[in-house]
Amino acid sequence: MKLADFDYHIPAELIAQEPSKDRDHSRLLVVDRKKGTLHESFFYELPDFLKKGDALVINDSKVIPARLWGEKETGGIIEILLLTRRCDSQSIPEVWEVLLKPAKRIRRGTKILFGTNGAATVLEKLAGKKWLLSFATDTAFEQFLHTQGKAPLPPYIKRKKETAKSGYDLERYQTIYARIPGSVAAPTAGLHFSPQVLTALRNRGIGIAPVTLHVGYGTFLPVETDTVEEHVMEEEFFEISQETADIINGAKRVIAVGSTSTRVIESVADENGLVAPFSGSTGLYIYPGYRFRSVHALLTNFHLPKSTLYLLVCGFAGKELIQKAYRYAIENRFRFYSYGDCTLIL
């Protein structure tokens, strides 16, 4: 399949720069795969579309404040995005794979200073655009991030370095049920949930099944191959418990919240759709032609053209129906991407 066939044009003004004032007041486009129909709603009405005995699978990974700004010894400002923590050692407390910008004059041994709070040293250049950094901080690394780090918003959400919205984004670019730190990007389908919606779901007998997948750079890595099949996903750590597996296996329908939950479930599902507890990593790449084994419905945001996320939803609902849904969303001024509105694909 040609990647160019999964392109579309999105007007810049529809790329959401702010979340909805209230989390659960995002617009919801309900897509019925069987009927091929579209229905407009709001997220707070999500319980109306689900049934007793359904299981809603959520990703409880917590976004860390992974965006940092430091200064080279020559005075140049460097932006750092933390990607993956490497194994610790006694001599080097924290080693991370990172992205650096600008990176033209970065060399092995380059030092990046964070005022009086610590420094980082470039260890080596890795494959692609990645670098390996070691951090020496005056406090525990988590405290250092709390002090220095900002929300790792995607580049299409525009913020100045010293934005007053930093604390606001740290709160809103995070699901209310986030529990285990490790993601460098939010599982954005979950951003719409409020305590009221979760309570309404539980009151209707809908199971809430948490899994953990730490969202890494690979989820958002651009597809740079001409054909869809040639792209390779990077591995991401995930975990599913026995309790969650039992909820999923006993459900009448499995509704995955986002692509991350979908990839966890499908990574462990057997040919009969049953899942088992597991802790490890997955590089599962889902695109049209993939046979889903366990997921019956998908709640997800509107995704970038030609992205692995857009390919996944096309694989779930069919390219033609998704193209129809996206055309409708654009014509009716839905808000796109991380802080935007969402779809429920039944």
Secondary structure, DSSP 8 states (H G I E B T S, - for coil): -BGGGG-----GGGB-SS--SSGGGSEEEEEETTTTEEEEEEGGGGGGG--TTEEEEEE-EEE---EEEEEETTS-EEEEEEEEE----SS-SEEEEEEEES-TT--TT-EEE-TTSEEEEEEEE-STTEEEEEEEESS-HHHHHHHH-B----TTS---TT-TTHHHHHHHSS-TT--EEEESS--GGGGG--HHHHHHHHHTT-EEEEEEE---HHHH----SSBGGG-----EEEEE-HHHHHHHHT-SEEEEEHHHHHHHHHHH--TTS----EEEEE-----TT---SS--EEEEE---TTSHHHHHHHHHH-HHHHHHHHHHHHHTT--BSTTS-EEEE-
